[in-house]
Amino acid sequence: MTETIPHYPQPVTDADNRPFLDGWRRGQLYLQHCRGCGKAVFYPRSLCPHCWSTDLEWRQASGRGTVVSYSRIYRPNHPAFNDEVPIVLAEIRLAEGAALLARILRGDVESGMEVMLMASAEAAERFPLPVFQPA
């Protein structure tokens, strides 16, 4: 019996997030970095939230981070996730300094644990946004 892959809701691609989403489709994580103050920026946007500079560039991120906080979700807000509960959604502080929300797919999760991007073509093909696993 073959596994049915759920049809997840898809992110809307725009001029600000296209490099982020295109990178993930290759199984890579890209972040904006401000040339004005040097800080990493997430979520994708047209100006730096730290110094308001519009001089942002995209760089490949390490894909490593630390769980700040997490939640186990038992009642998802979209039917595509119904067969996957509980879903672990975590705030992850990336090694580059920016934080993002992402799913952690494997293992037990606790605040402070190290995680890494599931950087594979299979993960990128299945999941519309980056996913992580314990490091």
N, C-alpha and C positions, 0 to 999 in steps of 0.2 A: 504494500500500500504506500503510495507516495504522499508526502506531506503537502498540505495545501498552504501556500504562502498567503497570508492575509493582505488585503488591499488597504494599506495604511493611508491616512490622509497625507497629502503631499504639500510640502512648503511651496509658497509662491515665490518664484524667482524674480528679482528686480535688479537694478543696476548696483545697489549697495551689497547684496548678498550673493551675487552670481559667482565670484571667485571662491567663496566659502562652500557653496553647494556643488560647484564643479569639482572642487578639490575632493569633497567627500565622495562624489561619484567615482573617483579613482581610489577611494579608500584612504585618503589623506586628510589631515586637519590643517586648515589655513586660518590664520588670524591676521587682523589688521594691526599694524604698529605705527605709532605716531612719530613722524620725523621731528616734530617740534619738541616733545617732552620725552620721547623714547619709550612710552608705555604701550603695552599690548591692549587692544581694544576688542571687546565682545559685548554685545552683538554687533554685526556689521552695520555701519552707518557712514554718513558723509563727512562727519567732523568728530574730532577727538572729544570725549566727554570730560577729559582731565584738563585740557588747556585750550580747547575750542579751535585748534588748528584744523585746517582742511587738508594738510599734507600727510596723508595716510598711505602706507604701502602694505601689500600682502606678503606674508612670509609663512613658510611651512612651519607648523608647530611640532614640538616633540611628541605630542600625544600622551604625555604623562601628567598626572595631577594627583590631588588629594581630595578625598570626600570631606566637604565642609559639613553637610547635613544631607539627610535623605528621608524619603517617605516610601512606604509600601502602599501601593494603590490597589485596592480590591474592587473598586467600582469605577472602571474606566469611562471616560466621556465619549468614546467612539467604539462602535461594535467590533472593529477590527482587532481590538485588544482583549475582547471577552475571554478568549481561550488561553490567554497568557498571564492571567492574574495569579499571584500578585506581581505587579510591575514595580520595579525599584527605579524611582526617579531621584536623582541626586544633584545637589549643587557641587560642582567640581572646581576647585582652584587649580588651574593649569600651572605648570612649571614656569610659563612665561608671565604669570601674574594675573591674567584675566580669569574670570569665573564664568561658567556656563551651566545650564541645566541639561542633563542627559540621562539616558537609561543606562543602568548597569545590568548586564545580562547574566553573569555567571557568579556563583559563589555567594557566601555570606557577606553582608555589607555592614560596615560600622563607620561612624565618623572618625576621621583621621587616617583611614586606610589609604594606601597608595593604589591608584588605578592607572590603566593604560588604554589607549584607543584600540578598538578591535579593527586594526588596519588591514582589511582584506577586501578583495573584490566581492566576495560572497556577502560579507556584512553590508557593504555599500550598496549592493544590488537589492538586498532584502529590506534594509532600513533606510528611510528617507533622510534621516539626520544621524550624526555621529553617535555611536554607542561605545560603551566602555566595559572593561572587565577588571577584576582584581589583578594587580601587577604581580 
